[in-house]
C-alpha cells in the first residue's frame, strides 16, 4: 500500500536525510518503496517532510518526485552501486603478508592490517594506520570487510 493517493501525505517538499544499500552485508535483500508501494528497492532513500509524522523509505524514482530533484537520487544510487562493487572485490585483492604473518594492504595512503585477536581465540582484529579498531570478528574476512567499511568513512572525510 503506497502513499501517493493519500490526502494527508505531502507530495512535494521532501528532503533526503540518508541513503543506504540493503545488500551491503547480505545477498539479494529488497524492500518495498513506502511511497508507491510497488517498487522493489535495494537502495533506500530516507525521506523527511516537516509536515509529515514519519520518515519514508523510498526508491530512486519516488525520491526524485518527492524532492522535485531528479539528479541527486540517481547520484546517490551510483555512489552506493560503486561502493558495493568495490566492497565485493575487496576480499579478492592481493593481500600481502607482513613479517609478523599478518595480512595487509596499502591503499589510498592508508595501511590496513588484519591480525589475530589477543584475548579472543579464533577472532580477528584490524588497524588502519596506527588506529586499532576495538572490535573483534569471527573470521578474517569479516575483519577485512569491517576495515573496508571504516576506510570508506576515512576517505569520505579526506
C-alpha positions as CSV (number, residue, x, y, z in Angstrom):
1,X,0.0,0.0,0.0
2,X,1.5,3.3,-1.1
3,X,1.1,6.9,0.0
4,X,0.8,8.7,-3.4
5,X,-3.0,8.7,-3.2
6,X,-3.4,9.6,0.4
7,X,-4.5,13.2,1.0
8,X,-2.7,13.6,4.3
9,X,0.7,12.8,2.7
10,X,2.6,15.7,1.2
11,X,3.5,15.1,-2.5
12,X,6.5,17.6,-2.7
13,X,8.9,19.3,-0.4
14,X,10.6,16.2,0.9
15,X,14.3,16.1,1.8
16,X,16.6,13.1,1.7
17,X,18.3,12.7,5.1
18,X,20.1,9.5,4.5
19,X,20.6,6.7,2.0
20,X,21.9,3.1,2.2
21,X,22.2,-0.2,0.4
22,X,20.1,-3.1,1.8
23,X,22.6,-5.6,0.3
24,X,25.7,-4.1,1.8
25,X,26.1,-7.0,4.2
26,X,23.8,-9.6,2.6
27,X,22.8,-11.0,-0.7
28,X,19.6,-10.0,-2.6
29,X,17.7,-8.2,0.1
30,X,15.0,-5.9,-1.1
31,X,12.3,-3.8,0.4
32,X,9.1,-2.2,-1.0
33,X,9.1,1.5,-1.6
34,X,6.8,3.1,1.1
35,X,5.6,5.9,-1.2
36,X,4.4,3.9,-4.2
37,X,4.1,0.5,-2.5
38,X,5.0,-1.1,-5.8
39,X,8.7,-0.8,-6.4
40,X,11.2,-3.3,-5.1
41,X,14.2,-1.3,-3.9
42,X,17.7,-2.2,-2.9
43,X,19.0,1.4,-2.5
44,X,16.9,3.1,0.1
45,X,16.4,6.9,0.2
46,X,15.2,8.1,3.7
47,X,12.9,11.0,3.0
48,X,11.6,13.5,5.6
49,X,9.0,16.2,5.4
50,X,8.3,18.9,8.1
51,X,4.5,18.3,7.7
52,X,4.6,14.5,8.0
53,X,4.9,12.5,11.1
54,X,7.4,9.9,9.9
55,X,10.3,9.3,7.6
56,X,9.6,7.3,4.4
57,X,11.9,4.7,2.9
58,X,11.6,5.0,-0.8
59,X,13.3,4.2,-4.1
60,X,15.1,6.4,-6.6
61,X,12.0,7.4,-8.7
62,X,9.8,8.3,-5.8
63,X,12.7,10.2,-4.1
64,X,13.0,12.3,-7.3
65,X,9.3,13.1,-7.4
66,X,9.0,13.8,-3.7
67,X,12.0,16.2,-3.6
68,X,11.5,17.5,-7.1
69,X,15.1,16.6,-7.7
70,X,15.7,14.1,-10.5
71,X,19.5,14.3,-10.4
72,X,20.7,13.6,-6.8
73,X,18.7,10.4,-6.2
74,X,20.5,8.8,-9.2
75,X,23.8,10.1,-8.0
76,X,23.2,8.6,-4.6
77,X,22.4,5.2,-6.1
78,X,25.5,5.4,-8.3
79,X,27.6,6.0,-5.1
80,X,26.1,3.0,-3.4
81,X,26.4,0.8,-6.5
82,X,30.1,1.7,-6.9
83,X,30.7,1.1,-3.2
84,X,29.1,-2.3,-3.4
85,X,31.3,-3.3,-6.4
86,X,34.4,-2.1,-4.5
87,X,33.4,-4.0,-1.4
88,X,32.8,-7.2,-3.3
89,X,36.3,-7.0,-4.9
90,X,38.0,-6.1,-1.5
91,X,38.4,-9.7,-0.4
92,X,39.8,-10.8,-3.7
93,X,42.5,-8.1,-3.7
94,X,46.1,-9.4,-3.3
95,X,46.8,-9.0,0.4
96,X,50.4,-9.1,1.3
97,X,51.8,-10.8,4.4
98,X,53.9,-8.8,6.9
99,X,57.0,-10.1,8.7
100,X,54.7,-11.0,11.6
101,X,52.5,-13.1,9.4
102,X,49.6,-10.6,9.2
103,X,47.6,-9.8,6.0
104,X,47.9,-6.2,5.0
105,X,47.2,-3.7,2.2
106,X,48.4,-0.3,1.4
107,X,45.5,1.6,-0.2
108,X,44.9,5.3,-0.8
109,X,47.7,6.3,1.6
110,X,46.5,4.0,4.4
111,X,48.0,0.8,5.8
112,X,45.3,-1.8,6.6
113,X,46.4,-4.7,8.7
114,X,44.4,-7.8,9.8
115,X,45.7,-9.8,12.8
116,X,44.5,-12.4,15.3
117,X,42.8,-11.0,18.4
118,X,45.0,-11.3,21.5
119,X,42.3,-12.0,24.0
120,X,39.6,-13.8,21.9
121,X,41.0,-17.0,20.5
122,X,39.8,-17.6,16.9
123,X,38.8,-14.0,16.4
124,X,40.3,-11.2,14.3
125,X,41.0,-7.5,14.6
126,X,42.3,-4.8,12.3
127,X,44.0,-1.5,12.3
128,X,44.2,1.3,9.8
129,X,47.5,3.1,10.0
130,X,48.1,3.4,13.8
131,X,44.4,3.3,14.7
132,X,43.4,0.0,16.3
133,X,39.8,-1.0,15.9
134,X,38.4,-2.2,19.3
135,X,36.0,-4.8,17.8
136,X,36.8,-8.5,17.1
137,X,35.4,-10.5,14.3
138,X,34.6,-14.2,13.9
139,X,36.8,-14.7,10.9
140,X,39.5,-12.9,8.9
141,X,37.1,-11.9,6.0
142,X,34.7,-10.2,8.4
143,X,37.5,-8.2,9.8
144,X,38.7,-7.2,6.3
145,X,35.1,-6.1,5.4
146,X,34.8,-4.1,8.6
147,X,38.2,-2.4,7.7
148,X,36.8,-1.6,4.3
149,X,33.7,0.0,5.7
150,X,35.7,2.1,8.1
151,X,38.2,3.0,5.4
152,X,35.3,4.3,3.3
153,X,34.4,6.7,6.2
154,X,38.0,7.9,6.3
155,X,38.1,8.6,2.6
156,X,34.7,10.4,2.6
157,X,36.3,12.9,5.1
158,X,39.5,13.4,3.1
